[in-house]
Amino acid sequence: MTGPRFTPLVASLPATVPFVGPETQERARGEAFAARLGANENVFGPSPRAIAAMKRAAPDIWQYGDPENYDLKQALAAHHDIPADNIVVGEGIDALLGYLVRMLVEPADKVVTSLGAYPTFNFHVSGYGGELVTVPFNGDFEDPVALIEKAIEVDAKLIYFANPDNPMGTRHNAAVVQAVINAVPDGSLLVLDEAYVEFATDGTAPPFDVADEKVIRFRTFSKAYGMAGARVGYGVGAVDLISAFNKVRNHFGMNRAAQAGALEALADQKYLEQTIQNVAAARDRITAIAKANGLKAIHSATNFVAIDCGQDGVFAKKVLAALIKRGIFVRMPFVPPQDRCIRLSAGRPEDLNLFQAAFPLALAEARK
């Protein structure tokens, strides 16, 4: 008796999870983390209005969500002053990236990204047989000039560019981003991941141009709106591209309660502003903690901060392990030289109190 007949592509791929979740580590430790600061989550949570909306929706959870996401698309259209036909809603940016790759990437197609950039995108590309071509960061910034040059060189189908960036938290200004969009070669599509854009200063994102067929821009309710567990993201692009998502997306993939929560979260811009202020204060405190320990924090435009541990990735990994041993969940970039850093979320004061106490002990242990 034989097992399932996998495609040659799937048979050739490793079974892996791009991120080891804190829950996995907690099971291995046999103990919960005291401070959950590693997953770029917004610990300040969603608007109380969003929570109330999700609670109201719970009794009707026996119903499927609206497969057209009509109300949320209309609200997003009004919020951004663009037509609803230029918006696709999906189960977080991760799912939308998967649908996009499925639509455009065939085996051996070239896809350009930054070495060490968001790995879930790479996971989708590999899963559809695409060939990843990487360019290094320039300092602690993604290098938009190198991305475009490499895309031209290899005739890339897709170019992935995050602004602000994960894992370093750095950003380019709107003029640079627009220049990247303008330089996209014929036959390529720029995948502009703006998951963290609400945390960045004004002048980070250029205005939407929904007629431009060379770019699709992704945003999310997971970060600034504090709804990572609800899985709500959206893409903005030209009509023909957005319409094509209906050929492949899971039409009933959206959670009914999440749809209701996202609507109220979007409407509560006052709470969003409060969250952005809380995150900015937390970033400042993390920077101060790093400085007090003789280290430098990378200036961040996101809800997390990368701290340069002053040596190499081997040392940073020791620091990370020592923090985890003390109940502080953090992560680190995967690729040198960015892996000299650890990265932690902009936590609540009580979270950062725990980190502040544990950090010098972790550094001392790593230096032994």
Secondary structure, DSSP 4 states (H G I P E B T S, - for coil): -------HHHHHS----SS--HHHHHHHHTS--SEE-SS---TT-S-HHHHHHHHHHGGGTTSPP-TT-HHHHHHHHHHHTS-GGGEEEESHHHHHHHHHHHHH--TT-EEEEETTS-HHHHHHHHHTT-EEEEE--BTTB--HHHHHHHHHHHT-SEEEEESS-TTT-----HHHHHHHHHHPPTT-EEEEE-TTGGGSPTTSSPPP-TT-TTEEEEEESSSTT--GGG--EEEE--HHHHHHGGGTS-TT-S-HHHHHHHHHHHH-HHHHHHHHHHHHHHHHHHHHHHHHTT-EEPP-SSSEEEEE-SS-HHHHHHHHHHHHHTTEE-B--SSTTGGGEEEEE---HHHHHHHHHHHHHHHHHHH-
